[in-house]
Amino acid sequence: MAEQNFLIVRSDDFVVLAVRWSGFEIRGPGPSGLPALVATDDRATVTVGLPPQAVLEQTTVSGFHTAGLVHSDSRLSGSGALEFGIAPGTVIELSAAGILGALTDRARVEPTSGIEMPWGLSVVPLARTPGTQVVAEHTDRPVVAASGTVALWSTLLRASDASQGDAGLTIRPTLVTEKSGILADGLFQPPPLEAWRQHIVESSQTVSLPRATRFELTALGGSLSAAAKWPTDSWSHDMVLGRDQKVDVTTQGTLWPFGFGAVYEDYTTRQFLPVHNPQTLGCVAGLLRRRTLVITQQLLTGTRTPTFPFDQVEILGKEFVLSTTAEPQDTHMFIPGGPLAPVRFPIRCRSGNTDIEFVLPLIFFSRPHTAPTTAVQAHWQPHATARIPATSLDMVGADTKPGDVLEVHTLTFGARDDGTGPRPDIVKFDAILPALRSLLPGVHDQPQPLRYTPQLHRLTRSLTETERAAAVPDVPFRFEAPSGVPVSFAKNADRSGGLVAPRFNADGISRELGPVPTGVLPGSPNFEDALHNAFNGATLFGFPLASLIEAALQPKPPSIIQTRVNDALVTEMRWERLRLKAHNAFRARQTGPPPELDLFSGYAPAATGTGTPGALEPVTTCVLRNFALALPPPPLPLLLKLSFDAVTFTRTAGHAPAVAVGGLKIEFAGPLKLLQELQSQLEKLIGVRGPTSGVSTTGVTVGYEVGIPKAAAGLFVLQNVTGRVRVTVPFVEKPVVVALGFASREHPFALSVSAFGGGGYADVEIAGDNEPRVEISLEFGAMLAVDFVVAKAEVHALGGVRFQRRPDGHVELEAFIRIGGSVELLGLVTVAVELRVSLTYLDGPPRLFGRATMVIELDLTLYSETVTVDSGTFELIGGSAPARGVRRLTGAERDDAGFEAWQRYRKAFAS
């Protein structure tokens, strides 16, 4: 017959059941006068529908402090059904007692049954032992106590082989779709199992079914005691009459990125919680929920890898309470506390004998995940950096070398999977280079972000310590900034030896050399181009450093490191035996070894008899050997050459910087060979007389200045010549200056050419790659004097030429004549006249201009007057002047000082 639906209600013991059957026939009244059901089908079933068996309630983390009533939100579960298989021929009286009686031990509960208990999970009771059946145990009539109290009707499901206190069941849970939970609000948090149900279902399907020791149903709600233990998860659940009493869910996982073992536990119990309000102190039987992270592996050892410089990592704590933090949406992968307010875990890392402590958010994950997803890592990344007190750390840990140890200020953590699972990793770190800070204080005081090179990240943990040390590249760190970190001694040349001012952008840190431009390490491609790019702006003796370095030998860049001397950690900069080549005016000597540079800036034991025995003192020494300066630079014909055995810059503690010039040789050539005798005399005197030196805030100068009484060169005889050689080493951003001079414009030497006499001077200055400054002046002529006692007279005529090559490369050539005389009468009246006419040529653009000056002096014992008449400058070639050099004065020009001088002259000397 067709399936029928009926409702059974018995108020005495609160039976409320919906009943339908299939595979039965209704037959006439039996002995009780009621119709009966007879099972006529082998698949006859009776399905009993039950009211909701579970209630969903909000939880809290503590008691309540409120002036009002405490109300928690709740939800009822859906109704459930038990389907009983009935043997053929079974007769069931159509009454509450008859149906209930037929559904006891004689009927089996089919696996098509389903009860939503706990809330959100529809569970099917199954027999734990294969071959046994699930049966229902209940009374068919009300149970009345001696006191007259009627017991609540219930049905207890158990396996047919169940024992006392154990129903012998397993349950197969499935998710109840279209269920809406309860959000946290006000005094309450979300209910139990909010984020766990999916994992419970998946583990039940793929691993094992939970065990149920109690499965009891009533019209007021069900009672369940169930538990499951899976490889990484566990779940235990106790509920009575539809109300949760204890819910405990855990998952074992890992705290990323370090790998600490941890268990995330979500534990809820029903307790009497105090309610504090201004009037009374009460309590409610609420659900107290506590979420914790329990660390099962606090100390990790053997963690050092090429990109993780710590031997041990420890989390400083055993249990961390998460109850008041944000609820994770996925209990198997989350940031404790959430990405907006993450929990910061105290961590201690050990590198050798050095410990550092910091706090850092971590990511918890467990199976089936093997690592956090990219999305979770992206949320965690803003919190991945730990700030630490400035600490010197060996960041490589493989056969420690000077460049491995850095002063670290921040560490940005991550993890990488090298095929053996995730391992902690340093993504980047901020560090100060103590060597640079020591050499350039105030410039390199801020930490710089660095990263390990990709080659280091590819090294696996399976390598032995020896293999790992051999595989570490020479440059294990790269600066994060694409342009690197500027290293410049241009304004602090005294710290780099005065003679040389290294200047480069360091884009990496070498284990042997410290900060380096990696493009100029030996073996790099396009070495010479890289050399010019790397050392752009660097100078040596004022010349471009990159142009002087012998690129074919591919020398190493300078080393700037910290090293130990006498158990003290000191800073050193070295650049030894740097081979140099010719460039511009910088030349190799004709004989002897090629030019070389040796630079050392660091510490050395104090000299004997000074300071504390064994104490270290700072020393800076820079030696430039075996070089010459040629003027003008090739390919122009040589005029002057200065050769040096060595120029040495020295700076020690307690002493001013000093420059020593050794083996100076001066050689004139071409038109200047007439000064060869001066050269010889000057070289002899320099060898006898010591140098003079001076130190200022801008540099140090060493020089020789000697007087040469007389020097002959053919018809030329020079007297009263002062010779000068000066080397100036600046501390600021300027080239080294070498100057050579004979006499000066203010104090010229005396020059005799046969019967004629005159004077002159020569001044040469070379400043690195700049155009040299050359100024040479020679004049000669004749003079006649007579004396008649009462009167004396003198006349002279002199001529000369002055050559000047200015630092901007332009040339000035001047030819001049001086004609004059004087008359003296009785010592009372003196009249003197001097006329000077000059022509000057300038190149760039070409100009030829002249000037005439006449000076007339009258001395009348008690009265004297001097009148100067100056023509001013008149253009002959160039400029905008007409071709003629003489023109009438304009009205405006008659008012100038020259015209006034002419008027005074006419008044004094006109008839």
PAKOL-725366 format. One record per residue (C-alpha): x negated, y, z. Coordinates in pm, whole numbers, padded with zeros to 5 digits, always signed. Layout:
<pts>
XYZ/...
</pts>
This chain:
<pts>
+00000+00000+00000/-00103+00360-00039/-00328+00521+00223/-00128+00679+00507/-00226+00961+00752/-00101+00989+01108/-00183+01192+01418/-00223+01021+01754/-00184+01245+02058/-00185+01117+02415/-00182+01393+02669/-00251+01179+02975/-00617+01122+02892/-00639+01381+02615/-00646+01160+02307/-00626+01361+01987/-00703+01154+01681/-00616+01159+01313/-00570+00811+01172/-00547+00675+00823/-00586+00323+00692/-00642+00135+00375/-00587-00236+00283/-00297-00291+00528/+00070-00382+00508/+00336-00262+00754/+00550-00542+00880/+00856-00570+01098/+00869-00503+01468/+00661-00726+01688/+00722-00841+02047/+00697-00480+02166/+00959-00369+01920/+00707-00155+01722/+00602-00210+01363/+00255-00353+01304/-00023-00324+01050/-00159-00641+00893/-00495-00635+00712/-00439-00792+00377/-00763-00684+00205/-01119-00793+00265/-01213-00424+00262/-00944-00302+00496/-01050+00006+00695/-00913+00236+00959/-01055+00588+00963/-01028+00793+01279/-01069+01169+01253/-01203+01352+01558/-01191+01718+01656/-01516+01923+01651/-01781+01753+01859/-02043+02031+01891/-02060+02394+01982/-02331+02628+01856/-02444+02885+02115/-02690+03169+02125/-02997+03140+02345/-03189+03379+02566/-03542+03403+02699/-03463+03521+03052/-03190+03623+03292/-02967+03921+03225/-02978+04277+03351/-02653+04438+03241/-02369+04639+03390/-02109+04451+03185/-02008+04094+03131/-02233+03850+02954/-02084+03720+02631/-02269+03494+02394/-02154+03419+02046/-02067+03062+01951/-01944+02847+01663/-01751+02519+01653/-01874+02236+01439/-01658+02072+01176/-01443+01771+01247/-01585+01423+01205/-01464+01077+01115/-01543+00719+01208/-01457+00452+00956/-01396+00104+01102/-01407-00214+00894/-01122-00453+00990/-01126-00828+00935/-00851-00971+00706/-00538-01090+00890/-00590-00857+01183/-00259-00730+01324/-00254-00379+01475/+00046-00248+01666/+00136+00101+01550/+00082+00273+01885/-00201+00467+02047/-00290+00168+02262/-00253-00075+01972/-00478+00122+01735/-00739+00205+02001/-00744-00153+02115/-00802-00279+01760/-01104-00045+01715/-01317-00184+01996/-01560-00471+01971/-01351-00646+01706/-01417-00366+01448/-01743-00246+01306/-01830+00119+01243/-01911+00163+00877/-02211+00368+00753/-01966+00590+00565/-01882+00755+00896/-02009+01103+00977/-02002+01322+01285/-02135+01679+01297/-02337+01645+01613/-02546+01851+01685/-02411+02156+01507/-02514+02176+01142/-02618+01812+01113/-02381+01538+01006/-02511+01214+01154/-02426+00855+01074/-02473+00606+01359/-02664+00297+01247/-02775-00016+01429/-03140-00006+01516/-03186-00383+01483/-03136-00526+01134/-02840-00768+01113/-02648-00613+01401/-02342-00391+01382/-02233-00060+01527/-01923-00096+01741/-01709+00134+01953/-01650+00080+02320/-01347+00249+02478/-01023+00180+02665/-00690+00156+02491/-00495+00297+02786/-00555+00588+03027/-00787+00523+03318/-00641+00644+03645/-00844+00674+03965/-00711+00587+04306/-00666+00957+04367/-00443+00982+04067/-00697+01160+03852/-00688+01053+03489/-01022+01009+03316/-01094+01183+02985/-01072+00933+02706/-01397+00872+02522/-01544+00623+02281/-01901+00507+02318/-02075+00395+02002/-02345+00131+02039/-02518-00148+01856/-02379-00494+01910/-02708-00585+02082/-02730-00270+02294/-02870-00284+02645/-02781-00097+02959/-02872+00272+02914/-02964+00237+02548/-02704+00239+02274/-02952+00072+02038/-02874+00315+01757/-03048+00523+01500/-02889+00819+01333/-02917+00934+00974/-02878+01315+00963/-02780+01520+00663/-02736+01894+00633/-02384+02028+00659/-02355+02269+00370/-02198+02612+00378/-02271+02657+00747/-02336+03006+00879/-02543+03027+01198/-02563+03306+01451/-02817+03586+01434/-02999+03734+01731/-02825+04034+01881/-02838+04230+02203/-02922+04002+02493/-02944+03687+02285/-03163+03505+02037/-03069+03258+01763/-02937+02913+01866/-03153+02598+01879/-03257+02421+01560/-03194+02728+01341/-03518+02679+01147/-03564+02307+01208/-03269+02127+01053/-03415+02091+00705/-03739+01944+00843/-03543+01700+01062/-03346+01578+00762/-03656+01547+00540/-03857+01360+00803/-03562+01127+00869/-03539+01046+00500/-03910+01009+00426/-04060+00881+00754/-03820+00728+01005/-03472+00775+01152/-03426+00928+01496/-03332+00690+01778/-03009+00749+01970/-02969+00609+02320/-02627+00771+02374/-02353+00845+02123/-02022+00927+02285/-01720+01111+02144/-01422+01283+02306/-01156+01533+02212/-01357+01798+02402/-01688+01729+02229/-01953+01468+02189/-02249+01360+02399/-02574+01267+02228/-02922+01167+02337/-03149+01135+02035/-03522+01155+01974/-03770+01114+01691/-04149+01103+01673/-04302+01164+01332/-04672+01201+01237/-04674+01578+01291/-04321+01659+01416/-04102+01551+01704/-03740+01615+01802/-03541+01529+02112/-03184+01640+02170/-02949+01600+02464/-02593+01730+02453/-02291+01667+02675/-01930+01730+02571/-02042+01930+02272/-02279+02155+02466/-02655+02142+02417/-02840+02059+02738/-03195+02018+02617/-03343+02064+02271/-03716+02014+02218/-03871+02040+01872/-04244+02040+01803/-04476+02035+01507/-04847+01970+01508/-05050+02191+01280/-05353+02405+01226/-05433+02767+01294/-05571+02913+00975/-05836+03024+00884/-06053+02867+01157/-05885+02527+01186/-05786+02507+01556/-05547+02223+01627/-05218+02351+01771/-04862+02244+01849/-04572+02477+01797/-04297+02392+02047/-03941+02523+02048/-03787+02419+02381/-03432+02501+02494/-03267+02398+02822/-02937+02485+02984/-02996+02661+03313/-02813+02877+03557/-02945+03218+03466/-02905+03515+03699/-02696+03810+03588/-02799+04132+03759/-02556+04420+03757/-02511+04713+03997/-02219+04549+04182/-02292+04178+04205/-02545+03908+04144/-02397+03622+03946/-02514+03355+03711/-02420+03189+03386/-02501+02846+03253/-02689+02970+02949/-02940+02826+02709/-03292+02935+02800/-03523+02911+02503/-03901+02912+02516/-04123+02906+02209/-04493+02839+02266/-04806+02764+02073/-05018+02508+02256/-05381+02479+02146/-05491+02117+02125/-05844+02187+01994/-05990+02501+02147/-06354+02460+02045/-06475+02394+01691/-06839+02300+01636/-07051+02255+01325/-06859+02531+01149/-07157+02709+00988/-07152+02718+00610/-07337+02943+00362/-07051+03196+00384/-06955+03147+00749/-07245+03238+00977/-07112+03088+01302/-07205+02754+01457/-06910+02746+01696/-06566+02904+01708/-06348+02903+02019/-05998+03028+02088/-05982+03173+02437/-05656+03036+02565/-05462+02713+02595/-05102+02827+02559/-04948+03133+02395/-04584+03224+02452/-04399+03339+02141/-04049+03367+02289/-04023+03742+02253/-04178+03757+01907/-04009+03738+01569/-03852+03403+01482/-04025+03223+01192/-03811+03138+00893/-04027+02835+00822/-04144+02660+01138/-04410+02476+00940/-04579+02787+00802/-04569+03127+00965/-04768+03409+01117/-04702+03395+01494/-04525+03717+01579/-04447+03788+01215/-04639+04006+00966/-04515+04333+01120/-04621+04265+01480/-04846+03958+01473/-04983+03795+01784/-05354+03866+01815/-05542+03565+01942/-05867+03607+02138/-06153+03443+01948/-06517+03386+02036/-06773+03302+01767/-07129+03192+01834/-07421+03236+01596/-07737+03089+01745/-07748+03243+02093/-07530+03541+02000/-07163+03549+02097/-06905+03791+01961/-06547+03824+02075/-06252+03977+01894/-05878+03938+01848/-05721+03829+01521/-05377+03718+01397/-05371+03361+01268/-05147+03155+01041/-04989+02836+01169/-04920+02563+00915/-04846+02192+00928/-04762+01911+00694/-04655+01884+00421/-04859+02199+00364/-05236+02173+00329/-05295+02548+00340/-05087+02865+00368/-04910+02970+00053/-05030+03269-00143/-04730+03470-00026/-04799+03405+00343/-05167+03486+00297/-05070+03812+00130/-04867+03907+00440/-05158+03809+00665/-05432+03979+00463/-05383+04331+00608/-05460+04181+00951/-05756+03968+00841/-06027+04211+00951/-06175+04199+01302/-06372+04488+01444/-06660+04388+01664/-06925+04578+01862/-07233+04640+01648/-07409+04303+01646/-07716+04179+01462/-07621+03853+01292/-07800+03611+01065/-07541+03611+00787/-07700+03323+00593/-07836+03087+00856/-08064+02894+00626/-08435+02932+00699/-08390+03288+00829/-08553+03564+00626/-08571+03940+00694/-08282+04039+00469/-08048+03782+00625/-08007+03973+00952/-07763+04265+00936/-07594+04484+01193/-07232+04379+01147/-06937+04596+01251/-06636+04426+01091/-06559+04078+00961/-06281+03999+00715/-06186+03633+00741/-06040+03385+00501/-06069+03017+00420/-06172+02812+00120/-06114+02452+00021/-06442+02298-00093/-06287+01958-00162/-06303+01842+00199/-06024+02066+00321/-05997+02431+00421/-06297+02580+00600/-06335+02924+00756/-06496+03181+00536/-06610+03544+00549/-06438+03723+00263/-06629+04046+00325/-06794+04231+00609/-06903+04583+00694/-07263+04622+00802/-07530+04882+00861/-07879+04816+00732/-08097+04901+01034/-08406+04944+00815/-08239+05213+00603/-08094+05382+00909/-08439+05394+01066/-08609+05537+00757/-08328+05776+00660/-08148+05873+00983/-07821+06051+00937/-07781+05916+00583/-07713+05547+00641/-07530+05557+00975/-07195+05432+00842/-07119+05063+00777/-07102+04955+00414/-06868+04679+00284/-07049+04373+00149/-06949+04038+00002/-07123+03708-00042/-07226+03624-00396/-07003+03371-00580/-07294+03127-00592/-07284+03092-00213/-06910+03025-00213/-06964+02732-00444/-07195+02550-00204/-07019+02263-00027/-07041+02144+00332/-07171+01811+00211/-07517+01960+00149/-07786+01894+00404/-07946+02188+00582/-08255+02155+00363/-08049+02140+00044/-07841+02436+00151/-08150+02646+00231/-08295+02569-00111/-07969+02657-00286/-07924+02998-00127/-07996+03267-00391/-08249+03544-00329/-07968+03800-00326/-07689+03651-00110/-07499+03977-00053/-07352+04234-00289/-07222+04577-00197/-06852+04603-00267/-06881+04946-00432/-06961+04893-00804/-07222+05169-00797/-07389+05027-00488/-07536+05231-00204/-07763+05527-00284/-08113+05502-00136/-08307+05825-00189/-08627+05960-00038/-08627+06262-00272/-08551+06496+00019/-08752+06296+00271/-09071+06220+00080/-09274+06229+00402/-09093+05910+00509/-09191+05729+00189/-09554+05834+00178/-09526+06183+00030/-09672+06091-00308/-09378+05875-00412/-09006+05939-00364/-08812+05617-00438/-08456+05676-00544/-08219+05401-00651/-07872+05257-00603/-07891+04928-00416/-07617+04694-00538/-07738+04392-00342/-07945+04278-00046/-08242+04053-00109/-08344+03804+00157/-08710+03902+00113/-08687+04270+00012/-08373+04410+00176/-08154+04654-00025/-08246+04637-00393/-08121+04730-00739/-08072+04374-00859/-08128+04467-01224/-08501+04518-01164/-08577+04195-00983/-08837+03981-01164/-08679+03773-01435/-08390+04011-01497/-08298+04069-01865/-08368+04406-02033/-08606+04485-01752/-08742+04813-01887/-08398+04961-01955/-08282+04847-01613/-08591+05006-01460/-08504+05347-01602/-08141+05312-01496/-08227+05194-01146/-08496+05453-01067/-08339+05749-01242/-08447+06055-01044/-08726+05879-00854/-09071+06037-00878/-09434+05947-00826/-09673+06238-00797/-09396+06443-00954/-09366+06221-01263/-09064+05997-01340/-09135+05681-01147/-08976+05447-01401/-09199+05586-01678/-09514+05509-01478/-09433+05151-01373/-09592+04882-01590/-09265+04713-01687/-09437+04427-01871/-09552+04288-01534/-09195+04300-01394/-09301+04406-01044/-09070+04372-00747/-08888+04679-00614/-08996+04813-00273/-08911+04607+00034/-08716+04780+00312/-08670+04533+00594/-08689+04479+00967/-08952+04239+01089/-09112+04135+01415/-09454+04264+01517/-09584+04163+01860/-09232+04045+01953/-09088+04387+01867/-08834+04438+01589/-08964+04716+01363/-08877+04867+01026/-09113+04834+00732/-09115+04966+00379/-09378+04817+00150/-09464+04857-00216/-09805+04710-00269/-10033+04692-00574/-09776+04854-00801/-09946+04869-01141/-09898+05198-01326/-09933+05311-01686/-09992+05641-01868/-09711+05890-01912/-09728+06255-02008/-10018+06418-01821/-10063+06111-01598/-10348+05901-01740/-10567+05611-01647/-10934+05687-01588/-11166+05602-01874/-11350+05347-01663/-11254+05133-01368/-10938+04945-01276/-10593+05065-01387/-10388+05303-01168/-10215+05147-00868/-09988+05253-00586/-09992+05113-00233/-09719+05220+00008/-09668+05115+00368/-09431+05272+00620/-09389+05086+00944/-09560+05014+01274/-09909+04902+01364/-10098+04844+01690/-10227+05167+01840/-10589+05251+01775/-10839+05144+02039/-10867+05398+02317/-10530+05560+02244/-10202+05488+02413/-10102+05165+02582/-10308+04859+02480/-10110+04649+02233/-09844+04918+02188/-09709+04984+01841/-09710+05325+01678/-09544+05442+01354/-09773+05466+01053/-09704+05581+00698/-09974+05542+00434/-09947+05595+00061/-10247+05562-00170/-10251+05646-00542/-10571+05509-00696/-10767+05535-01017/-10577+05798-01214/-10632+06122-01400/-10429+06429-01496/-10483+06554-01852/-10396+06903-01976/-10229+06952-02209/-10062+06611-02233/-10141+06402-02541/-10122+06425-02837/-10244+06786-02798/-10623+06835-02781/-10758+06798-02429/-10859+07117-02242/-10881+07001-01881/-10892+06665-01708/-10884+06596-01333/-10983+06243-01232/-10924+06094-00889/-11057+05785-00716/-10769+05812-00472/-10518+06050-00322/-10409+05928+00022/-10113+06047+00230/-10124+05949+00598/-09882+06008+00879/-09929+05871+01232/-09767+05931+01569/-09880+06248+01739/-10057+06382+01431/-09951+06606+01147/-09926+06448+00801/-10254+06460+00610/-10359+06429+00247/-10708+06319+00146/-10849+06357-00206/-11127+06118-00296/-11361+06113-00595/-11232+06427-00767/-11393+06491-01104/-11320+06799-01317/-11378+06793-01690/-11331+07084-01933/-11303+07028-02305/-11244+07220-02624/-11241+07601-02593/-11284+07576-02216/-11625+07412-02230/-11773+07748-02141/-11647+07672-01790/-11847+07350-01777/-12112+07505-01554/-11839+07621-01319/-11715+07262-01312/-12060+07131-01218/-12114+07391-00947/-11766+07334-00805/-11807+06955-00794/-12141+06994-00610/-11996+07229-00352/-11682+07020-00301/-11902+06728-00216/-12070+06929+00062/-11790+07134+00208/-11490+06974+00374/-11130+07037+00266/-10882+07268+00425/-10530+07148+00496/-10203+07284+00620/-09869+07137+00721/-09532+07311+00706/-09171+07207+00726/-09166+07166+00349/-09490+06979+00281/-09859+06928+00335/-10142+07091+00136/-10505+06990+00108/-10753+07197-00087/-11105+07316-00143/-11202+07682-00187/-11572+07760-00233/-11776+08053-00361/-12009+08003-00657/-12278+08276-00657/-12384+08245-01020/-12320+08021-01318/-12470+08047-01668/-12332+07904-01988/-12532+08012-02292/-12494+08389-02338/-12223+08390-02070/-12324+08459-01709/-12053+08447-01441/-12098+08582-01092/-11897+08596-00770/-11670+08313-00874/-11434+08158-00618/-11338+07802-00712/-11017+07644-00586/-10871+07292-00599/-10537+07234-00422/-10301+06938-00392/-09957+07005-00241/-09736+06713-00137/-09381+06838-00067/-09140+06678+00179/-08847+06814-00017/-08715+06733-00364/-09006+06879-00560/-09300+06728-00753/-09655+06698-00621/-09853+07002-00739/-10221+06997-00841/-10377+07341-00892/-10725+07439-01015/-10845+07796-01025/-11151+08016-01074/-11114+08363-00922/-10774+08533-00949/-10599+08826-01112/-10651+09027-00791/-11016+08926-00749/-11168+08848-01094/-11517+08715-01141/-11790+08919-01311/-11874+08817-01669/-12182+08924-01869/-12213+08852-02240/-12555+08959-02363/-12556+09341-02319/-12188+09357-02245/-12014+09307-01914/-11664+09223-01792/-11463+08983-01577/-11180+08737-01571/-11007+08450-01399/-10858+08106-01476/-10561+07940-01306/-10411+07597-01393/-10118+07428-01216/-09978+07080-01294/-09648+06974-01132/-09546+06629-01243/-09346+06608-01563/-09288+06981-01569/-09470+07197-01820/-09808+07293-01672/-09876+07659-01595/-10199+07790-01746/-10328+08147-01713/-10676+08248-01837/-10810+08601-01875/-11151+08725-02001/-11263+09083-02063/-11589+09241-02174/-11726+09578-02290/-11993+09849-02230/-12042+10133-01984/-12269+10445-01992/-12346+10678-01698/-12562+11000-01669/-12662+11206-01367/-12786+11572-01385/-12779+11629-01008/-12522+11908-01034/-12303+11692-01255/-12240+11324-01306/-12052+11154-01589/-11948+10801-01680/-11772+10651-01984/-11667+10289-02050/-11496+10080-02313/-11370+09731-02231/-11169+09472-02421/-11018+09139-02327/-10766+08867-02381/-10529+08691-02140/-10363+08356-02216/-10072+08228-02010/-09869+07909-02055/-09567+07934-01830/-09391+07637-01658/-09101+07668-01902/-09340+07584-02186/-09351+07931-02342/-09684+08096-02425/-09785+08454-02358/-10096+08597-02530/-10217+08947-02450/-10502+09151-02605/-10597+09479-02446/-10855+09762-02449/-10951+09994-02168/-11121+10327-02247/-11200+10584-01986/-11443+10814-01819/-11499+11058-01533/-11689+11383-01462/-11800+11509-01120/-11927+11871-01062/-12127+11949-00747/-11928+11686-00561/-11636+11929-00547/-11440+11868-00862/-11371+11526-01015/-11175+11453-01328/-11106+11093-01439/-10919+10961-01742/-10821+10596-01805/-10636+10470-02114/-10508+10112-02142/-10347+09983-02462/-10216+09626-02486/-10046+09405-02740/-09852+09102-02612/-09716+08807-02806/-09442+08581-02668/-09298+08271-02831/-08943+08142-02799/-08816+08354-02968/-09129+08518-03120/-09187+08874-03001/-09479+09116-03040/-09469+09429-02832/-09713+09690-02712/-09762+09934-02434/-09996+10233-02374/-10068+10379-02035/-10286+10683-01957/-10380+10782-01605/-10535+11125-01535/-10672+11205-01190/-10782+11552-01067/-10959+11597-00730/-11035+11957-00615/-11158+11871-00263/-10853+12014-00085/-10610+11924-00359/-10563+11613-00568/-10313+11506-00828/-10263+11186-01032/-10050+11177-01342/-09951+10855-01521/-09817+10867-01870/-09656+10541-01986/-09524+10486-02334/-09299+10206-02219/-09265+09884-02411/-09225+09917-02787/-09132+09627-03013/-09331+09547-03324/-09182+09207-03407/-08859+09068-03268/-08589+09244-03071/-08377+09519-03230/-08638+09797-03258/-08726+09945-03601/-09048+09846-03768/-09218+10173-03667/-09346+10200-03312/-09314+10584-03288/-08988+10778-03272/-08850+11099-03125/-08716+11092-02772/-08342+11128-02734/-08189+11385-02503/-08111+11123-02243/-08467+10990-02251/-08610+11333-02179/-08466+11308-01830/-08651+10993-01731/-08957+10970-01511/-09199+10947-01806/-09089+11283-01943/-09129+11447-01601/-09485+11313-01579/-09562+11467-01917/-09437+11806-01800/-09664+11788-01492/-09957+11706-01717/-09899+12014-01935/-09875+12243-01635/-10197+12108-01484/-10419+12100-01793/-10275+12330-02059/-10453+12657-02115/
</pts>
